[in-house]
Structure formats: structure tokens, C-alpha cells
Amino acid sequence: MQIILAPDKYKGSLSGMEFCDIVEPILKDNLGAKVVRLPLADGGDGTIEVINFYLSGVFKTVEVKDPLFRPIKASYLYSETTGIAFIEMAEASGIKLLKPEDQNCMHTTTFGTGELILSAINEGAKHIILGIGGSATNDCGIGMATALGYEFLDHHGKCLEPVGRNLIHIYKISDNKVNQRLKNIKIQIACDVKNPLYGPKGAAHVYAKQKGASSSEIEHLNSGLQHFSQLLDDHFNIKTQQIEGAGAAGGMGAGTVTFLNGELIPGIDLIMQIANFEESVKNADWIITGEGRLDDQTLSGKAISGIIEVAKRYNVKVASFSGSSDLNSDEVKDMGIAYSTTIMDKATSFEDALKNTTEYLEQLAIDFTTSF
């Protein structure tokens, strides 16, 4: 029997790696199974650890600008053997880097993210994967682009500071000084939102308030995004507003597609590519997965959704060991999960589940091995 272990994290209590450490020996001892570890992530917290499991890279630390142009140290993952770099924009341009009183996406920049990309190119990266969650910005990627040689000019030909408030003032995009090595780099962006660039569901109206912008500033930013969208369309011969996910991370979705010729891909799909997941699953009998909660959002971009899709193609049964579930047994089966159990089936309370996750997960694994 061959079993694939493909968990996501239990947020706040257990990483995917720890899940594998707990479940694998029980499957081997009780079933004599061949176990293959393929931990997954959806592009959120813990993704870098999972990616490093496959790439065996090293962390590169460089000095870059934070969202307010202050010098900070930021790191990214680089694998010399594969030529792949994984960069999280939150490390250089994240809201976590700012005190609450400093948060205002009128004045923040993605410049530091561009500096991380440039560092990866200098290291020899041929393929860059960019995670764009947790940003403090609404600059449509002009900060990132500026670090890579783009210039954004006003009516007088003066270079503008690459921050959100200046989008409305940009008259011309100049690419005369762009780093030419960009053309030879494959760039993929982990993006799980579908927001357009501007409008009621766009970057400013949906996300700018939580990044410190007032109501009037949100209107200013939205107008700036709409204005700049036309410039992008004319310069790159593209229809920016039609890009699904263009509004992600304050317009970084649009910025990465245009300035980097990048491809927006759901986070789980990117991780599965790196893991060579589909090839490994073909001859398996079971895939055991798990995440914090099974609910009606499970099929909307979470790790389990990608697993179920692949499993159906190869007629492989899926088992879920989750923290808790809001779904009844029929809903779980309709999803494509053949065996489902939860930590909360064992625990006396949520606090008990958090405190004793390891012990309860061991019991779930034992129960699974005796169910045959």
C-alpha cells in the first residue's frame, strides 16, 4: 500500500511537517505502508517552509527599503540547484513591518520587493515565485518596478516617488533603464484573490481601509488606479481591468503581470507544481490530507481543493484528518473525500484540542489504520 501524506498546516497548532512526523510512523508500523511526504500550503503562512522542503534552498538576507523607504534586512529563499527563488513581498513591503500609526497606503511603496527581486536575479535565479499576501501598499507595483529600472514621470517629465498617492499624477511610463535580465526570468505570482484593479471590488475600496487609508484617501487611490490602468493598457497593450486578481495586494496583481510579464496562479497550484505532486500521486492508494477546518470554503483555493482535483483524475481515495469540520458526512463525501475525521471528534473542548493536538492526531491515524 502506498500512501501520500499531503497536509496543510493546522493554523496556530501544527505545521504540515509536524503532521507528517506524527502520522507517518503509525502508517508504517500498523499497515506496513510505503509513505511519501508531500506537505502542501496555499500561499499563506508557512508556505516558505513547505517550499524549502522541496527546494532545499538557503535564505539570502539583503538590505532593502521597507514600505516607508527605511532600510531594513529582508530575506528570501534561493535554490542554486534549481535556480528558483521564493520571495514573500511581506518581508520587504508588509504591513507587519509598520506600527499602526505609520500605516497608510497613500504613502507606502513596494520598492523593497523590487530590490529582493533584483537580488535574486543577481544570485542567478531563472525562476522567481512571488507571494503577495500581507502587503502595506496600494501602489500598483510602481515601487517594485522603480527598483528594477522603470521610471514614472509627471507632466513636467519629473520622476515621481513610487507611492500610492502619486498614481493619479503619472503621465508617462519610461522603460529605457529597465534591467534587461528581467526578460529571461520566469515569474509566477501566488495569488488567490480575484479582485479587479479598481472600482467597488478593486484594490482601494476592498483593502485600503485596513492599510490605514481614510474614506477620501480611498477615493483618491481608486481614481489613481483607474487613471494608471489606462497608462498600463496603452504601454503594454493589455486590458488591465480584465486581469483576474489585478487588485491583489494593492494592485500588485496588475503590476506583476505588466512590469514583470508574470503569471498569476493560485498558491496551491504553484506548490503542487514544485512538489511534482501529480506524478507522485499516480500510483498511490490513498492521499491523507488535513487542515485546520473543513468548511464550505474548502474547495475555494485551499490545499484540499487541489488534492481532490488530482485524486479524482487518478481514482485515488482521499482521507482528511482535520482540526474541525462544519460539514456533515454527505457534504464531505460529495466533495470527494472518502474518509473524514477530526481532532474535535476526540477533544472535550477547543482548548483541549489545541493543547493535545499531537496525541489526538496520533489517535486519528491509529483509527484510520484499523478501519480497513
Secondary structure, DSSP 4 states (H G I P E B T S, - for coil): -EEEE----BTTTB-HHHHHHHHHHHHHHHH--EEEE-----SSTTHHHHHHHHH--EEEEEEEE-TTS-EEEEEEEEETTTTEEEEETHHHHBGGGS-GGG--TTS---HHHHHHHHHHHHHT-SEEEEE--SB---STTHHHHHHTT-EEE-TTSPBPP-SGGGGGG--EEE-TT--GGGGG-EEEEE------SSSTTSHIIIIIGGGT--HHHHHHHHHHHHHHHHHHHHHHT--GGGSTTTTHHHHHHHHHHHHS--EEE-HHHHHHHHHTHHHHHTT-SEEEE--SEE-TTTTSSSHHHHHHHHHHHTT-EEEEEESEE-S-HHHHHHHT-SEEEEGGGT-SSHHHHHHTHHHHHHHHHHHHHT--
